[in-house]
């Protein structure tokens, strides 16, 4: 399996030129950084499934069968149709189709640049669209009373990922310590509103309002930073849909860097300050 996985990594690297422009010649360090940025565990699982490894398929079904069935039901709007769609995708992924006598699985095309679950959901939605195009050609898909399938988002190019990482860094570095504490506690540490409110000595409704307003303000600031870096308005808005795991950035480090000392100095006045901001 290690040899096959090494070959898969080589194919992915060659396909995307290790994240560099086509004319560039990546050195060993650039190749290593690109490969480290991939979802390696997901890619290894997809590779094992594409090769027909039983242990890989058992793990795949344990991790993804339930969420994909739920996604299929949400897309189709019906439990029976959703189950049928999910089952057909499993059969296709297992590689029942053969080309020149060799079993082919769509999982072999997964590159690891985004999460495997995201790739599977996009594939599921596309198969649903394909199904109706084949079976109901006389009916426009826009007129069907079904839940719309999500439009697959194009993968950002490496240059845009760098601009996005820089924009996020500049935006978060400009936040005061208390705002960093709120974001870190709620989104990274998964604390409840009540837990955060008890820490700050305010009502949880105050924390809720502040987090919602802070999230909206951050989006505006980030869009502004992305546009100032050269992205168009549409490109900047599209970049915000990027999977956070696709950009090389330490969110926890940004939110907690130099936070502890600064926040402890302000803790006595935090409730009043938070109330004013809310």
Helices and strands as residue ranges (DSSP letters): H 2-15, G 17-19, H 28-37, H 40-50, H 54-76, H 79-94, E 98-99, E 102-103, G 106-109, H 116-135, G 141-143, H 158-173, H 177-183, I 184-188, H 193-200, H 204-228, H 233-239, G 244-246, H 251-256, H 259-277
